[in-house]
Amino acid sequence: MKTRLIAVLSALVVVLIGPGSGAVPQSSDAVREVPVQAGSPWPSMRHDRRNTGRSSIRARYEDGDAPWAFQTGKGIFSVPVIDADGTAYFGSADRNFYAVDSQGHEAWRFQTGEVIDSAAVLGAYDEELGTSPVTFGSGDSHVYHLRTGEVTGDREVWKFKATAPPGAGQQVTWWEGNVVMGFDGEFYAGNTGGSMYALNPDGTLRWSYPTDNAIWTAAAIGNDGTTYWGSLDMSVYALDKDGKLVWRLPTLGFVASSIVLGNDGTAYVGSFDSKFYALDAATGVPKWTFQTSDHIYSSAALLEDDAGNTTAIYIASADGSVYALSPSGALLWRYDTGDVVRSSPSIGRAPDGDGNIVYIGSSNGKLYALDAQTGRRRWSYDATPDDPILRDRNDMNGAPALGATGIYATGEHGYLVYVPYDYCLHATDARCSTDPGDEFGNDVVRTYFVTPGGSTLPGDPTDSPAPATVINARLVVREGGETVDASMLAAPPALSGESLVSTFPAFDFTAQISGDGHFVHIAPNGFLAPDTEYSVRIGGNYTTGGLPVGNYVVGGTTVSPFNDVIRFRTAASAGSLPLSVGTNSVSAFDIRRLAVPMPPLIPSVNQIGFDSYDWIAGVLDIGPPNAAGEGNLLMWVVGTKHVGGQAVVDPNAYFSFPLAGRYKDDFVILNQRNLTLPFSFGDVPMRRFELRGQLGQDLRVRSGASLYAEVTCADVPFYGPLLYVTGLCNTEGTLPASGTFITDAYNPNGAANKRPEGLSVSRMTIQRPTLVQEGVVSAKLVLAPGASYPANSHVVSVVLADAATGEMVSMAYKENLRVIAGDDGNVSEVRLTLPAGTTLPSWVKAYVVTDVFPLYSRLL
């Protein structure tokens, strides 16, 4: 978000309902006021009921202790909680909740029905259960209460399913709000459906309160039982102990930041409007605000003296910086990590003396330890994996949890990482840095190359991008050691991204400037030459929210304020296209782990949603290469679910769509012009959706795989108008987005890419649409005696292509497909409705696809 957002006027936006509450001083040892596990160094997301994010444990290094990492199957976006024995408890987008012991070994796991984005809370020892239970929420709409340790019976004690239907702006009841515990052992959590819940210790409903959008925050609890929440309806709430509204404060952005309570009756919270608010906890009236240069996702941490007085507040912003503020809101220091920060700061004591250390993760894969007094780097540890694919999935988005001997942190790469306290000050390790400075220089005006996974590189890329790639660049402006919120300006008359870019050797491309002006996305219109040096020059004017910084003249030469060249060598071909179409089977691969880090707001609102997508793509047709060595490629994609650890076709999944494109050697560009992706708030049509990369013979896309999409902002349901206000839409009314993805060879024992035994097509017909009347393509299917093909276990589709060119007929296939089953439940017919006005070529090649196998094709 930009500084151009208008400040909220406190007297006009505060809604006061009922008597004030929450101004009673809070205890300085709030963690022991609720029945969490005795001895736990970090029992809940923000450590205690006030969400201070502060531990009293000293950062003393134990000789011989070393870092370790535990890998899960997908990304981790929540904070681990740590028990008295050093066991970490956390969930993953792979749908499992894990217990990992102090040495990094799995103790146990518990599978749920969806991704887990909620931090847990560890309860006190329960004599009846014989365990200290752990409680967390899952995307399957349930809150789970589990036994920890070794169990002989069921690990699950109880589960609670969301009772309220989704509110406005949402379509699901996932639990993404973090679970916290109250004075009587009750639980508080919010969900994506938009309700705040209080549950009794036995898992029954105590009360719920609806808002106008999702609740992702961890509730803070005041002395009198008042709870404080943030919502994606752009408001902060205070509810009394019975769940009645005390006050509501609207902001100009989503509130994903958890509220923090100070002992003096101040409530602190960040908003996606880029502001950090200090509120009167009794009334909700702002005392002061602090402006950052981008949205605030993370929660604050409080430093307090021995009397419980707040001495400093630490916040982080998606602008990449960590800020220290005084109790009056004055800036004490700012440290720039060089990449987006969604992690929340956590505070621990220095090994000796009165000093403190601020720990925080960044999207560059590093865990930072900063001196709380000066903001200078004490050390940083690069937790980027060695895996060539996952090393570009290194965002450390989860807040660090401080254990007895070290720091536990999680990332989008899917690892739980443990780093001993002050390890980097005692060990020689290439992953460590003790340079006290920021990641950028004091005075910088430069465009940097950004990897598909979102990491800003200090120099040219060392990995060779595939000739099928998208080139992303970021403008960074630093003045006197401070990062300036600078936006690229397209040049007239076109006012398009292309005006900023020139290439050598020359190639055709499109370019889109991001809505905030920080990025430019350069998409070649075809394949670059393999194993070739390229230079991409990016230059022009920029603005810092006031007047544009324009061209100037040096020695008679006109110079642009930024004018940089990114150089890279494209990857060499490793062979021919590793895909084929056979009589009884076709090549197929899994597409998973989608990530869209640009613009930075996208992963802040939906990264775990993208990580939940699991697809199988099978080849329908491969055209022969032309004189230039390029050929057409047509694939069909369906959604999957996991059964017994394997991905199988899910007929109830939203996804069922074609990907058409081109190949050259082992490089591919696959696209879909009318793909609609589901979000929790509705379906978003993609004006452009492309997957680009180099396919290995093992069908794994090589590092540097590019995902690129464009959305017309006016087409986005519910949030469309807000996209302009928040700076996500550029001057062309487009939201460009760039990211990456992973592929793997489809399970060789799976049947989705194989000819179904005994199933055939007996007849296919077409009724062409007119301008006013819809048409239909219908295919009758028959089964040999004794064969079966249940409609509720498979996806059967009709796909159309231009018979002359091989290009896909662009339309919304999923929405217009209907599968008809016979009395025995087997597939008997499939129909594709052709909406009125659909333009068809003279000759259509129609495919009947069973899961991802092209069972039948015919010219119509």
N, C-alpha and C positions, 0 to 999 in steps of 0.2 A: 504494500500500500504506500501511497505517496504522501509527502508533506502537504500536498494541496488539499487533502481532506480537511474539512472544516471542523474546528474544535466544537465539542459539545458544551453548551452553556448550562452550567450546573443548575441554575435556578429554574430553567425551562424544562429540563429533561428528567428531573428526579420525580418519581411518583411515590408519594408518601401515603401509606395505608396503615391505619392503626397506630398504636404507641411505638415509640422507638425502642430498640433492643440491641444488645450486643456491646454496649459501651463499657461494661464492667471489665476491669483489667483481667487479662488472661494470665494463667500460671506460666512461669518460665520453664517448668518441667512438664509440659502438657502431655508428653508421650506416656507418662505413667498414670494419667487420670482416666484413661479408658482401659478396659481389660484386654490389652494385647499381650502377646507372649512375654513372660519375664525373661530378661536377658537378651531379647532380640535387639540388635543394633539398628535395624531398619525395618519396622514391622508393617509400614504402609507406604503408599506412593511418595508422599512428601514428609515422611518420618513421624509426624504427630498430628493431633487433631486440629491444630492451628495451621498446618501445612507450612511450617517454617523452613523445611528443607535443611535443617541444621543438626549436626551430631556433635556430641561432646568427646568423641574418641580422638585421641592424638594420633597423628600420622607417623607412627614409628615403624621403620623398616625392620623386619625380622630376617636376619642373615640367612641366605639360601632360598628365600621365598622367590618365586618366579611367576611371570604371567602365564595364563592359560586361556583357552577359548573352547567353548562347547557349541557345536553346530546343530541347528534345527533344520527343518525342511524348507522353511520360508522365512520371510522377514519378521523381525521382532520390533514392535512399536510401543511397548509398555515398559514400565519400570519393574525390576525384580524386587522382591522383598526378601530379607535375610533373617534366618532364625538364629537361635543362640548357639547352634553348632556350626554356623557358617554355611548351611544349606540355602541355596537360592531358589525361589519359587517364581515362575513367570510363565506366560503364555506366548504362543507363536501363531503366525498366520497359517501354519500347517495344521491348525485346529487342535493341537495338543497343549496341555498344561504340564510343565516340567518341574521336577525337583532335582536339582543338581548339587552334589555335595561339595565340600570346601576344596576338594582336589580336582574338581571339574568333571566328575563322573556322574552319569545319570543314576539317580536313586530310584525314580519311578516316573511314569507319565500317565496322564489321564486324557483320553480323547473325548472331544466334544463334537458337536455337529456343524460348527462353523469356525471362522477365524476368531482369535482371541486378541483383543486390543485393550483389555481392561487390566489394570494393576490390581493385585490382591491385597488382603489384609490378613495378618497372622493373629489369631486369637489366643487368649490365655489357656493354660492347660485345663482340659475338661476331664474331671474325674470319671464321669460316666462313659465318655468316649475313650478315655485312656490315651489322649493325644491332644496336641495343640492344633486345632483345626485351621484350615486356610480357606478363604472365601473370595471368589472372583466371578466376573461376568463373562459371557461368551456371545459371539454373534449369532448363536442359535436361539437367542431370546431367553436364555436361562441364566440365573445366578446359581453357582454351585458352591456347596459347603462340603469340604472334603476332610477326611482324616489324613494326617501326615504320618511319616515314618512307615514302618513295616506293618501291614495289616493282613489278617487272615480272612476277613470277610469283605464286604463291599467297602470301597474307599469312599463312595458317595454317601453322605449322611442325609442331605436333602438338596433339592433344587427348586427354584422359584421361577415361574414363567411370567414375563411381563403381562399385566392384566389390561392396561389401557391400550387402545388402538393407536397407530401412529398419528401424530398431529399434522398440522399443515406443514408442507415442505419436506415431508419424509414419507417413505413407504415401507419401512422395516422397523422392527423393535429390537435391533441388536443392542447388546450391552457394551457400550464403549466408554461409558462413564466409569471412573475408577471407584472401587468399593472402599469405604472407610467405616470405622467403628465408633459408636457413641458410648456415653457413660454407662448405660445399662447393658452393653453388649449387643445393642441393636446395630443394624447395618444401613448405610446410606449409599445410594448409587443412582445415577441418572442413565437414561438410555437414548439411543438414536431416535426412538419414537417420540421423544420430546417430553418425557415425564420424569420428575424427581420422585424417588421411592424411599420410604423408610420401612425396613423389614425387622420383625421381631427376631430374637436370637434363634427361634426354632424355624425360621424361614417363612413365616406367615406375614401377610401384609399388615403393616401398621397404618400407613397412609401413603397417598401419592398426590402429586401436584402437577398439573399439566402446564407446559409452556407452548410457545409457538414454533419450536424447532428443537433439534437434538441437544442433549446434555452430555458433554464429554469430560467435564471437570470432576475433580475430587472435592467433595463438600468440605468446607471448613466448619468447625463446630465451636460456638462461643460458650462462655461459662454457663449461661442460662439455658443451653440447649438450642439456641438459634443456629440454623444452618445457612451457609452462604454458598451460592452456586453461580455458575456462568452458563449461558445458553447460546446456541447458534442463532437464536432469534435476536441476537445483538444486544442482549440485556444481562444485567447482574441482578440476582435475587437474594433476598433475605427472607427465610421462613421461620416462624416460631416453632417450638418443640412439638406442636400439634400439627404442623404442616400448613399453617395459615400464613398468607402473605403479610410481611411486615413492610417491605418496600421493594421497589423495582427501579433500576437505573438503566435506561437505554443508552447504548453507545452507537457509533457509526460503523461497527464491524462485528463479526462473529466473536464470541467469547469462548475460547477453548482453554484459556489460562485458568488454573485453579486459584481461588481467592486465598490470600494469606492474611491472618489476623495478628496484629501487633498488640502488645500489652496495654497500649494507650488508647485502645478503642478505634484504631485505624484498620481498614480493610484495603488490601492492595491487590490489583488485578490488571492484566494486560488485555488488549483488544486487537482484533484484526484491523482496526482503524489506525494502527501504528502508535497508539497512545498507551501510556501506562498511567493508571488512575490510583490515587490515594483517596479513599472514601471514609466518611464518618460512618462507622459500623452501625451506629444507632439509627441513622436517618438515610444513608446512601448519598448524602450531599458530598460532591467532590471537594477535597481540601486543596489538591493541586493535581496537575497532570504533567507528564513528561513525554515529549515527542521523539520517536525514533524514525528511521527511514524506511521501514517496512513493517509488515504485520507482526504482531507478537503472538506466538503460539505457546511459548513456554510459560511456566509459573515462576514467581519470584521466590527468593530466599531471604530470610531475615537474619542479620547479625545483631545480637543483643548482649548487653553487659551483664554482670552478675546480679544486678538488681532487676533485670528483665526489661530495661529500656532499649528501644531500638536505636542502634548506632549507625547502621547502614542497610540499604536494600539493594539486592543484586538481581538484575533482570537481563534477559537476552532477547534479541530480535532477529527476524529473518533477514535483516540487513547484514548479518554476519558478526555482529558485535555483542560483547558482554558489557554491561554498564553497572557502575556502582553509584548509587544515589544517596544523598544525605536524607535524614528524616523530614527535611523541608522540601525535598525534591530537587536539590541542586546536584549537578553532575560532579562526582568526585573523580572518576576516571572512566576510560573506555578502552576496551581491548578488542581489536578486529581479528577474528580467526581466519578471514579470507573466504569463507563460504557460509551458507545459510545455517543458522542455529535454531533448532526446534527443541533441543534438549533444555531442561530446566537446570539452573545452577544448584549445586548442593555445597554446603559449607561444613568443613571439619577443622579441628584444631591443629596447629602446627606442632611438630614433635617436641619443641621446647619453647618456653616463654609464653607470651600472651598473643602471639600471632595466630592468624587463621588462614585457611586455604579455600579457594573457590574452585570446585571441580565442575566441568561441563564438557559435553561432546559437541562436535561440529559435523557438518555434512562433508567435510574433507576427510573423514575417517579418523580424526584425532581426538583423543581425550586430553583435555587441558587441566593443569593445576596452576592457578593464578594466585599471586599474593593478594590477599583480601584488602590490604592497606593501600597498595600502590598499583595493582592491576598488572604488574610485570609477570611474565611467564616464569613460573618456578621450574616447570618441565611440561612436556607433552609426550604422549605415546601414540604412535600411529597404529591403529588396530585394523588397518586395511588388510584383507586376506591375501594370501599368495595366489589363490586360485585365479587364473587369467580371466574368468568370467565374473566371479563375485567381487573382484577387486574394484570394479566400477559400481558396486552396490554397497558402498561403505558408509552411508549416512549414519552417524551416531545420534539417532533421534531420541532415544530413551534417556531420561535423567539418570545420572549416576546414583547408585545406592552405596552408602558407606558402611562397610562391614567392620569386623573387629581388627582385621589385618590388612585390608585393602579395599579397592573400589571395584564395584560390579557395574557394568554398563552393557547396553544392548544396541543392536543396529539393524539397518535394513538388509544387511548381508545375511542375517539369520543367526548370528553368533551372540552368545553371552560371553563377555570378555571380563577377565579378572586381572587387575594390575595391583601389585602390592604397593602400599604407601611408600612414596618417595623412591620407588624402584629405580627410576631414571637418574637419581642422584647417587646411586650406589653400584650401578651396573654399566658395562660397556655394551650398548645395544643400538644397532642402526635404526631401530624404530623410535628411539628416544631423541628428544631435543631439549637443550637447556638454554637456548638462545632466549634472552628476556624480551625480545622485540615482537611486534606484530608480524603477521604473515606477509604484508605488503610494506613497501618503503614509505617514507614520510610524505613525499610529493610524487604523485603518480597520475598520469593521464594515459591510459592504455586499454586496448581491447585484448582480452586473453581468450585462448582456446578453452572451451568447456567440453568435457567428455559427455557422451550420451547419458551416463549415469549422474551427471550434474557436478562433477568436480572441476574446479577452476585450476588450470595448470599454470605454473609460473613461467613456462617457456613453451616452445613448440611441442606438439605431441611426439612422444618417443615410440609409441605403438603405431603401426601403419594402419590407417583407416582403410576399410574396404572401398573399392571403386563404387560400390553402392553404399552411399553414406549421406548423412546430413551434417553440415558443418555449423557448429554453434559457437558464438563468440559473445563475450560479456565486457561491457565498458566499466572500468574501475577508475574513479577519480579520487585522489587523496590530496589534501591540502594541510600542511603542517601536522601530519600524523593523524588527521581525522578523515574518515571516509565520507565523501560528499554524495548526496542522493542525486546522481546525474543521469539524464535521459538522452539517448540518441535522438537526433532530429533528422527525419527524411528530408531530402532536398526537393525543392519545387522543380518543375511543375507537377511531377508525378506523385510526390510525397509517398513513395513506396520504399520498401527496404532495399530494392535493387539499386537505388540511387547512392547507397553507401558502399557498394561492393564492386570490385573489379578482380578478374582472375587471370592467371597465366600458368600454363597455357589456357587459353580461353575456353570456357564451356558454358552452355546455356543453364540457367538456374532461375529459381524464384527465391525471393528473400522477404521475410516478414520480421518487422520489429515487434518485440513484445510490448504489451500494453503499458508496462511501467518504463519502457525505454532502456532497460538494462541489457537486454539480449537482442541479437539478430540471429535468425535461423536461416541458413542458406541450403536450399535443397536442389541439387543438380537435377536437371530434367531427364537425364539418362545416366549411363555408366561413365565414370571417369576411366582413363586408361590405367591398366594395372601396372604396378611397379614403376611409377612415374612421379617425379618431383612436381609439386604444385605450390603456387603462391597465391594466397587470397588476401588482397588488400582491402582493409576496412577503414574508411575515413569519413569525417564529416564534422558537423557541429553538434553541440549538446546544450542542454539547459539544466540548471540546478533549481528549478522551480520559479525562477525569476526571469530575467532577460536571457535570451540565448547567448551562449559563448560562441561568437562567430569567427570567420576566417580572419587572419591577420597576415601582414606582409613582412617578410624578412629578406633583405637584399634584393628587392624587386620580385620575389617569388611569393605567390599566395600559398599560405600554409593553413591546413585545417587544424582545429584544436586537438582532434585525435586522428591519427593516420598511421596505422600499423599493418604489418604483414605477418600472416600466419603461414608457416611453411610446413609441409608434410610430404611424405612419400607414401603413395597408395600401396596396399598389399599386392603381392604377386598371386596369380592364380595357382591353386594347388591341384588342379585337375578339372575334369568335366563335371557337369551338374550331377550330383549324387541322388537323382530322383528318377523313377521309372514307373510306367504303367504296364502291368501284366494282365494276363487273362483272368487270373484267379486272385491276384493281390496287387496292391499299389503301394508305393512308398508313402509313409506317413510319419509325422513327428508331432510331439507335444509342444505347444506354445504356452509358456507360463512366466511368472515373475515379471509381469509388466511393471515398469516404473516410469513416471513422468515427472522428473524433478524441475522442469522448466515450463511455465513460470513457477517460482517457489511456492505460491499459494496452493498449487494442485496437490502435492503430497501432504500439505498441511490439512487438507479437507478430505482426501480420498486415497492416500497411498495404500493403506491396508486393503481397500476395496479393489484396487488394481491387482494387488498381490493375491487376491482370492480367485482371480480368473484362471481357469484351467481349460485349455482347448486341445483338441486333436485336429490336425490339418492333414488331409489326404489328397493325393494328386488325381485330378479328373482327366487332364489332357496336357500333353507337352507338344508344342509345335516344333518343327525342325528349325535349326538356326539359319538365318539369312546370310548374305555375303559378309556382313559385319560380325557374324558369329553370335547374333542375338536371336532369341526365340521367345514365343509366347508361352505362358504357363497359367494353368487354371487349377485352383485348389478349392476344396470345400472344408469348412471349419464347423465343428460342433462342440458343445460344452461337455464337460465330464464331471464325474463325482468319484470319490475314493471308496472302494470296497476291498477290504482285506489288504490294504496297502497298495492296491493297483488302481490306476485311473481307468474308469469304464464310462461308456457313453451314458449321458444323463438326458433322457427325453424331456425332462421337466426344466432343463436349463434354458436360460434365455437365449443362448447363443446358437445360431445356425445361419451361416452366411458364407458367401464365396470370397475368395481372394484371387484376383487376377493380376497378372503382371508380366514381367520379362525376366529373362536370365541371360547371362553371358558367362561362359565357363561355369565356375561354381559360385558366382555372384547372383543375387536375386533382388528384385524390387517388386514387392507384392502390395497391391492397393485395393481399396474398396471405397467408392465414392459416396455411398449412401448407407454406410454402417451406422447403426444406432447402438450406443453403449448405455447400459443401465447404471444409474447412480441411485443412491438411497432416496433422492428427492424426485426422481423421474428419469425418463429416457432422453438422452442427448444425441441428436443427429450429428454425425461427423461429415463435414463438407469434404474432408480429405483425411484418409487414414492410410498410412504406409508402414510396412515393415521392410527394412533393408539390411542386408548383411552378406556374409560369406559363409556358405554351408560346408561344413567338413563332411568327409565320407561317413562319419559316425552320426551325421544329421544334427550335430550341435553347431549352432551359429557361433562363429568365432567372436573374440572380444571386439568391442566397438559396434555391436549391433545397434542400429538406429530405429527408433519408433518416432514417427512424425505425424501430427494431426493438426487440422484446422477446423474450428467451429465458428459458425456465424453466430455472434452473440445474441442476436434477436431470436434465434431458434432455441435457446436454452430455456427449458421450462422453469417457472417459479423464480429463478435467480437471474434471468436475463437482464432486467434493468439494473440490478446491483453490480453486474460485471463491469458496467461503464463507470459507476461510482468508485469501485475499488481499484480501478486502473488495470483490469485484466484485458480489456478490449483496446486494440490499437486504433489509429485514426481511420483505418479501413473497416472498422466494425468487426474485426476478426480476433479470435483468441487463438494464437498459435501455441502449440505445445510440443515439446521434444523430450525424448527419453530413450529407453532401451528395453530389451526383453531377452528371454532365454528359450532355447529349444533343446529337446532331447529326442532321440529315436523313440518312436512309439513302441510300447511293450510288444515284443515279438510273439508273445502268447495271446495277445489280444485279437479280437475278431472284427474290430471296426473297419479295418482296411482290407478285409478278405471277402470273397464272393460268398454270400449266404447259400448254404446247401439247400437245394430244392426250390429256390425262389426265382421266379422269372416274370417278365412283363409280357402280357398278352396283347395289349393294345394301348396306343397313345394317340390322343387327338388334340387339336388346338382350335379354339375359337378366338380370333383376333379381336382386340378391343378397338373401339372407335373413340372419337372425341367425347362422346356422351355415354357410352355403354362399355362396361367392363367385359373382359374376355376371360378365358380359362384354358389352361393346359391340364389334361387329365390323363392319368396312366392307371390301367388295371393291372393288378398283380395276382399271380396264381402260385400255389404251393403244390409240390409233388406229394403224393400220398406218404404220410408219415412225417413230413417236414413241418416245421413251425417257425414263425417269425412274429413274436408278440409285439403289438404296437406300443405297449407300455414299457418295453425294454430297448427300443431302438428309435432312431431318427431317420425318417424317410423323406426325401426332398426331391424337388424338381428344380433344375438349374438351366438357364438359357444362355447361349452364346451366339454371336454373329458367325454364321457358317463360313463367310468369306474371310474374315479377319481373325477369328478366334477370340475376339474381345467379348467380355462378359456383358450381358444385358443388365444394365444397372437398375435395380429396384429393391424394395424392402422385402426380401424373400421370407424371412421368418414370420412376419406379420400376415403374409398372404398365402401361407401354406396350410393345407388341411389334410390330415391323414385319417382315413376311414378304416375302421376295423370291422371284421365280420363277427358273427355270433360267437365264434370260438376265440375271439380276442386277437387273431392274427391280422396283419395288414392286408387289406383287400384293394385299396385305391388311395392314390395321392393326387391332390388337386392344387394347382398354383393359380390363384386369381390374378389376372392382369388388370390393374386399375384403369379406368377410362382415361384416355390420353396417353397411355404408355406407348412409346414409339418402338416398333420392332423392325429389324432388318427384313429384307425380302425373304431370305432363307435363314431359319433359326436352327441351330443344333441344340436339341433338348436332351438333357441327361436326367435319368432317374438314379438317385444316389441313396444307397443304404448305409447309414452311418456316414463313412467317408469313402465308400467304394462305389465307383461308377458302374452300376449294375447293367445299365442299358442306355443307348443313345440313338437318336434318330433325327434326320433332317425334316423340318416341318415348314 
